[in-house]
Amino acid sequence: MIEIKEMMLRLTLAFVLGGIIGLEREKKGGWAGLRTHILVCLGSCLIMVVSVHIFDVYRTLAPIDPGRIAAGVVTGIGFLGAGTIIRSREGVKGLTTAASIWMSSAIGLSVGSGFIAAAVFSTFLTYLCLSFLKRAENINKHKK
């Protein structure tokens, strides 16, 4: 069983990690910003904590797969992310926003399952990707 302190720590960490990604998107003017990324990460974490809790409570009574709920989250977030993608004459916009929402969800699931190191490192890599690789893309575009 996940103790109350551990559950609160996981949810708080998901809030912080989702916020880091959300702040970066807010800074860049992304369609989904701080609150969206926090809520996606926090909600995914809560769903995973609930899934782990259900597994702990009912594993002796019935065959339960804690990953099933997580799989539903991944699918649902895919639909949410798809809603941020807009196709126009100029091209496609919102792909990075969709990907960052999906990544926030994965980070939340990771925190919720207790895989904290992966969540923290993934947040670092996601922030790095969103913050610094855009410059590399722009440099490459100007060379063409």
C-alpha positions as a LaTeX table, in Angstrom:
\begin{tabular}{lrrr}
\hline
Residue & $x$ (\AA) & $y$ (\AA) & $z$ (\AA) \\
\hline
Met1 & 0.00 & 0.00 & 0.00 \\
Ile2 & 1.17 & 3.51 & $-0.77$ \\
Glu3 & 1.33 & 5.50 & 2.44 \\
Ile4 & $-0.42$ & 8.89 & 2.54 \\
Lys5 & 2.88 & 10.79 & 2.75 \\
Glu6 & 4.25 & 8.90 & $-0.26$ \\
Met7 & 1.07 & 9.55 & $-2.24$ \\
Met8 & 1.19 & 13.26 & $-1.42$ \\
Leu9 & 4.89 & 13.41 & $-2.34$ \\
Arg10 & 4.22 & 11.75 & $-5.69$ \\
Leu11 & 1.36 & 14.11 & $-6.50$ \\
Thr12 & 3.41 & 17.16 & $-5.46$ \\
Leu13 & 6.34 & 16.00 & $-7.57$ \\
Ala14 & 4.04 & 15.50 & $-10.57$ \\
Phe15 & 2.74 & 19.06 & $-10.01$ \\
Val16 & 6.32 & 20.43 & $-10.00$ \\
Leu17 & 7.58 & 18.40 & $-12.96$ \\
Gly18 & 4.51 & 19.19 & $-15.06$ \\
Gly19 & 4.96 & 22.82 & $-14.07$ \\
Ile20 & 8.54 & 22.87 & $-15.33$ \\
Ile21 & 7.42 & 21.76 & $-18.77$ \\
Gly22 & 4.38 & 24.04 & $-18.65$ \\
Leu23 & 6.50 & 27.07 & $-17.79$ \\
Glu24 & 8.71 & 26.42 & $-20.78$ \\
Arg25 & 5.67 & 26.14 & $-23.07$ \\
Glu26 & 4.17 & 29.29 & $-21.51$ \\
Lys27 & 7.42 & 31.14 & $-22.15$ \\
Lys28 & 7.36 & 30.06 & $-25.81$ \\
Gly29 & 3.68 & 30.95 & $-26.21$ \\
Gly30 & 2.57 & 27.35 & $-26.74$ \\
Trp31 & $-1.14$ & 26.69 & $-26.88$ \\
Ala32 & $-1.02$ & 24.52 & $-23.81$ \\
Gly33 & 0.87 & 26.22 & $-21.02$ \\
Leu34 & 1.53 & 26.00 & $-17.32$ \\
Arg35 & $-1.89$ & 24.94 & $-16.02$ \\
Thr36 & $-2.53$ & 22.44 & $-18.80$ \\
His37 & 0.77 & 20.64 & $-18.32$ \\
Ile38 & 0.41 & 20.61 & $-14.55$ \\
Leu39 & $-3.09$ & 19.17 & $-14.79$ \\
Val40 & $-2.09$ & 16.53 & $-17.35$ \\
Cys41 & 0.91 & 15.43 & $-15.28$ \\
Leu42 & $-0.94$ & 15.57 & $-11.97$ \\
Gly43 & $-3.98$ & 13.76 & $-13.37$ \\
Ser44 & $-1.85$ & 11.03 & $-14.90$ \\
Cys45 & 0.00 & 10.63 & $-11.62$ \\
Leu46 & $-3.24$ & 10.35 & $-9.68$ \\
Ile47 & $-4.60$ & 7.78 & $-12.11$ \\
Met48 & $-1.42$ & 5.71 & $-11.74$ \\
Val49 & $-1.50$ & 6.01 & $-7.93$ \\
Val50 & $-5.12$ & 4.83 & $-7.99$ \\
Ser51 & $-4.16$ & 1.97 & $-10.32$ \\
Val52 & $-1.35$ & 0.87 & $-8.00$ \\
His53 & $-3.71$ & 1.17 & $-5.03$ \\
Ile54 & $-6.38$ & $-0.94$ & $-6.73$ \\
Phe55 & $-3.76$ & $-3.56$ & $-7.51$ \\
Asp56 & $-2.58$ & $-3.60$ & $-3.88$ \\
Val57 & $-6.10$ & $-3.90$ & $-2.50$ \\
Tyr58 & $-7.55$ & $-6.46$ & $-4.91$ \\
Arg59 & $-4.61$ & $-8.54$ & $-6.18$ \\
Thr60 & $-5.53$ & $-11.51$ & $-3.99$ \\
Leu61 & $-9.19$ & $-11.38$ & $-5.05$ \\
Ala62 & $-8.93$ & $-11.08$ & $-8.82$ \\
Pro63 & $-6.32$ & $-10.95$ & $-11.58$ \\
Ile64 & $-5.57$ & $-7.24$ & $-11.93$ \\
Asp65 & $-3.17$ & $-5.50$ & $-14.29$ \\
Pro66 & $-2.15$ & $-2.06$ & $-13.01$ \\
Gly67 & $-0.93$ & $-1.15$ & $-16.49$ \\
Arg68 & $-4.40$ & $-1.28$ & $-18.02$ \\
Ile69 & $-5.44$ & 2.05 & $-16.58$ \\
Ala70 & $-2.14$ & 3.59 & $-17.69$ \\
Ala71 & $-2.77$ & 2.37 & $-21.23$ \\
Gly72 & $-6.11$ & 4.16 & $-21.17$ \\
Val73 & $-4.38$ & 7.36 & $-20.11$ \\
Val74 & $-1.96$ & 7.14 & $-23.03$ \\
Thr75 & $-4.86$ & 6.74 & $-25.46$ \\
Gly76 & $-6.88$ & 9.54 & $-23.90$ \\
Ile77 & $-3.96$ & 11.95 & $-23.90$ \\
Gly78 & $-3.44$ & 11.14 & $-27.56$ \\
Phe79 & $-6.92$ & 12.52 & $-28.26$ \\
Leu80 & $-6.25$ & 15.60 & $-26.13$ \\
Gly81 & $-2.99$ & 16.22 & $-27.94$ \\
Ala82 & $-4.62$ & 15.73 & $-31.33$ \\
Gly83 & $-6.95$ & 18.59 & $-30.46$ \\
Thr84 & $-3.97$ & 20.95 & $-30.29$ \\
Ile85 & $-2.81$ & 20.18 & $-33.83$ \\
Ile86 & $-3.98$ & 22.61 & $-36.51$ \\
Arg87 & $-3.35$ & 22.18 & $-40.22$ \\
Ser88 & $-3.38$ & 25.30 & $-42.37$ \\
Arg89 & $-1.93$ & 26.58 & $-45.64$ \\
Glu90 & 1.22 & 27.62 & $-43.83$ \\
Gly91 & 1.75 & 24.13 & $-42.47$ \\
Val92 & 1.00 & 22.16 & $-39.34$ \\
Lys93 & 1.02 & 23.83 & $-35.93$ \\
Gly94 & 0.71 & 22.37 & $-32.47$ \\
Leu95 & 2.76 & 19.20 & $-32.87$ \\
Thr96 & 5.24 & 20.20 & $-30.18$ \\
Thr97 & 2.40 & 21.13 & $-27.87$ \\
Ala98 & 0.77 & 17.75 & $-28.47$ \\
Ala99 & 4.06 & 15.97 & $-27.82$ \\
Ser100 & 4.72 & 17.95 & $-24.64$ \\
Ile101 & 1.24 & 17.12 & $-23.33$ \\
Trp102 & 1.86 & 13.46 & $-24.07$ \\
Met103 & 5.25 & 13.64 & $-22.34$ \\
Ser104 & 3.72 & 15.35 & $-19.28$ \\
Ser105 & 1.30 & 12.47 & $-19.07$ \\
Ala106 & 4.10 & 9.91 & $-19.27$ \\
Ile107 & 6.00 & 11.76 & $-16.54$ \\
Gly108 & 2.90 & 11.74 & $-14.35$ \\
Leu109 & 2.42 & 8.01 & $-14.88$ \\
Ser110 & 6.06 & 7.45 & $-14.01$ \\
Val111 & 5.81 & 9.45 & $-10.78$ \\
Gly112 & 2.54 & 7.75 & $-9.90$ \\
Ser113 & 4.08 & 4.31 & $-10.29$ \\
Gly114 & 7.04 & 5.31 & $-8.11$ \\
Phe115 & 9.61 & 5.45 & $-10.92$ \\
Ile116 & 10.82 & 8.85 & $-9.70$ \\
Ala117 & 14.32 & 8.84 & $-11.21$ \\
Ala118 & 12.92 & 8.24 & $-14.70$ \\
Ala119 & 10.35 & 11.00 & $-14.22$ \\
Val120 & 12.89 & 13.57 & $-13.05$ \\
Phe121 & 15.42 & 12.71 & $-15.76$ \\
Ser122 & 12.70 & 12.70 & $-18.43$ \\
Thr123 & 11.56 & 16.13 & $-17.27$ \\
Phe124 & 15.14 & 17.40 & $-17.58$ \\
Leu125 & 15.46 & 15.94 & $-21.10$ \\
Thr126 & 12.04 & 17.27 & $-22.14$ \\
Tyr127 & 12.89 & 20.76 & $-20.89$ \\
Leu128 & 16.24 & 20.57 & $-22.69$ \\
Cys129 & 14.50 & 19.51 & $-25.89$ \\
Leu130 & 11.86 & 22.23 & $-25.72$ \\
Ser131 & 14.21 & 25.01 & $-24.62$ \\
Phe132 & 17.35 & 24.51 & $-26.63$ \\
Leu133 & 16.69 & 22.33 & $-29.66$ \\
Lys134 & 14.43 & 24.97 & $-31.23$ \\
Arg135 & 17.56 & 27.09 & $-31.68$ \\
Ala136 & 19.26 & 24.23 & $-33.51$ \\
Glu137 & 16.21 & 23.83 & $-35.77$ \\
Asn138 & 16.24 & 27.56 & $-36.56$ \\
Ile139 & 19.96 & 27.50 & $-37.38$ \\
Asn140 & 19.40 & 24.55 & $-39.71$ \\
Lys141 & 16.45 & 26.30 & $-41.42$ \\
His142 & 18.54 & 29.41 & $-42.10$ \\
Lys143 & 21.26 & 27.30 & $-43.75$ \\
Lys144 & 18.84 & 26.00 & $-46.39$ \\
\hline
\end{tabular}
